[in-house]
Amino acid sequence: VSASDSSVTIEAVTGGNVESSWNGFPSVSSSAATIKADPDTIWGEIAGPFVATPGTEKSTTFEVDIFFPNGLCFINDNGGLESRSVTVEIQYRDADAGGAWISVLKSYTDATLDQIGFTERFTLSAQRAEFRLRRFGARDTDTRVKDVVQWYGLRSRLATRTAYPNWTT
């Protein structure tokens, strides 16, 4: 929340909400204290939400593309590639009804320096779904680790039109 040369104030946050019941860390008084966050408990910023259908149209099939532009791997000391895993959370809900987000965790593992992407398909009841996405765990800053992840695409599979009122060709 705030920091100065002599103190730091923090809040526990879960799912974007401040944990009011958290009592904090035990009192520490030291000029050599170090606070380090466990990277396995860090969530990335949420991208979105974005509605997946145009106007008032509804769909039952939606696709989300996850992209690793620098590949997905760890380059070991011998120059060999070792597998690396990244987990993302994909959330969706009916944009018209609102309500709670439904979360799906997806993990991706590979050992490649080539760009790689994955498409996740969701089959839902007919709706105007909105999606948002975030990474689980911090991106590694080691130059030997390739684990940058991007949300590359969002599509809805719409019913085929058989008529276009007020249009001529």
C-alpha positions in Angstrom: 0.0 0.0 0.0 2.8 2.4 0.9 6.5 2.5 1.6 9.1 4.8 3.0 12.8 4.6 3.9 11.9 3.1 7.3 8.6 1.2 6.9 6.3 -0.6 4.5 2.5 -1.1 4.7 0.9 -4.1 3.0 -2.5 -5.6 2.6 -3.4 -9.2 1.8 -5.5 -9.4 -1.4 -7.4 -12.4 -2.6 -9.3 -12.3 -5.9 -9.0 -8.5 -6.0 -10.6 -8.1 -2.5 -8.7 -6.9 0.6 -8.7 -9.6 3.3 -10.0 -7.6 6.3 -9.5 -10.6 8.6 -5.7 -10.8 8.0 -3.8 -9.6 11.0 -0.5 -9.0 9.2 3.0 -10.2 10.0 4.4 -10.3 13.5 6.0 -7.0 14.4 9.5 -6.8 13.0 12.0 -4.1 13.9 15.2 -4.4 12.0 17.3 -2.5 9.5 18.1 -5.8 7.7 14.6 -7.2 7.3 13.8 -8.6 3.9 10.3 -9.3 2.6 10.1 -11.7 -0.4 6.9 -12.8 -2.1 6.6 -16.5 -3.0 6.3 -16.5 -6.8 3.9 -19.5 -6.7 1.3 -17.3 -4.9 1.5 -14.3 -7.3 -1.3 -13.7 -9.8 -0.8 -11.5 -12.8 -2.9 -8.6 -13.7 -6.3 -9.5 -15.2 -6.6 -8.8 -18.9 -10.2 -8.0 -19.9 -13.1 -8.6 -19.6 -14.0 -8.7 -23.3 -17.4 -9.7 -24.6 -17.0 -12.5 -27.2 -20.0 -11.8 -29.4 -21.1 -8.8 -31.4 -24.2 -6.8 -30.4 -26.9 -8.9 -28.9 -25.9 -12.2 -30.6 -25.4 -15.3 -28.6 -23.2 -18.4 -29.1 -22.5 -21.7 -27.5 -18.9 -22.1 -28.6 -16.0 -19.8 -27.7 -12.3 -20.1 -28.2 -9.4 -18.4 -26.4 -5.9 -18.4 -27.8 -2.9 -18.5 -25.5 0.5 -17.6 -27.2 4.1 -17.9 -26.1 6.0 -15.6 -28.5 9.5 -16.6 -27.3 8.7 -20.3 -26.9 8.3 -22.1 -23.6 11.4 -23.6 -22.1 14.5 -23.3 -19.8 17.9 -23.2 -21.5 20.3 -25.2 -19.3 24.0 -24.6 -18.9 24.9 -26.9 -21.8 22.5 -25.0 -24.2 20.0 -27.8 -24.1 16.3 -27.2 -23.7 14.3 -28.3 -20.6 10.6 -28.2 -20.2 9.0 -25.2 -18.6 5.3 -24.8 -17.4 3.1 -21.8 -17.2 -0.4 -21.8 -15.7 -3.1 -19.3 -16.7 -6.6 -18.7 -15.3 -9.3 -18.2 -17.9 -12.6 -16.8 -16.4 -15.9 -16.4 -18.1 -19.5 -15.5 -17.3 -22.7 -14.4 -19.2 -22.3 -10.7 -19.9 -26.1 -10.1 -19.8 -26.7 -12.0 -16.5 -23.5 -10.9 -14.7 -22.8 -12.9 -11.6 -19.8 -14.9 -10.4 -16.9 -15.6 -12.7 -16.3 -19.3 -13.6 -12.6 -20.1 -13.5 -10.6 -22.6 -15.5 -6.9 -23.2 -14.8 -4.9 -24.3 -17.8 -1.2 -25.4 -17.6 1.1 -25.4 -20.6 4.4 -27.3 -20.7 6.9 -27.5 -23.5 10.6 -27.3 -24.3 10.9 -25.2 -27.4 12.3 -21.8 -28.5 9.8 -21.7 -31.3 6.7 -19.6 -30.9 3.9 -21.8 -29.7 0.2 -21.3 -29.2 -2.8 -23.1 -27.8 -6.5 -22.8 -28.4 -8.9 -23.6 -25.6 -12.5 -24.2 -26.7 -15.5 -23.7 -24.3 -18.9 -25.1 -25.1 -21.5 -23.3 -22.9 -25.2 -22.6 -22.9 -26.3 -20.0 -25.5 -25.1 -16.6 -24.1 -23.1 -13.4 -24.7 -20.1 -14.6 -22.8 -17.4 -12.3 -21.6 -13.9 -13.6 -20.8 -10.9 -12.4 -18.8 -7.5 -14.0 -18.3 -4.5 -13.8 -16.0 -1.3 -15.6 -15.4 -0.6 -17.6 -12.3 2.9 -17.1 -10.9 5.4 -14.4 -11.8 7.2 -14.3 -15.1 10.8 -15.4 -14.6 13.4 -12.7 -15.2 16.3 -15.2 -15.8 17.3 -14.7 -19.5 17.6 -18.5 -19.8 13.8 -18.9 -19.1 11.4 -18.4 -21.9 7.9 -18.1 -20.4 6.2 -14.9 -21.6 2.6 -15.6 -22.2 0.1 -13.5 -24.1 -3.7 -13.7 -24.6 -3.7 -13.7 -28.4 -7.3 -14.2 -29.5 -10.9 -14.5 -28.5 -13.6 -15.9 -30.8 -17.2 -17.0 -30.8 -18.6 -19.5 -33.3 -21.8 -17.8 -34.5 -24.7 -19.5 -36.3 -24.5 -19.1 -40.1 -26.7 -16.4 -41.4 -29.2 -17.3 -44.0 -30.6 -13.8 -44.7 -29.4 -10.3 -44.6 -32.4 -7.9 -44.3 -32.1 -4.6 -46.1 -28.9 -5.6 -48.0 -28.5 -6.3 -51.6 -25.5 -7.3 -53.7 
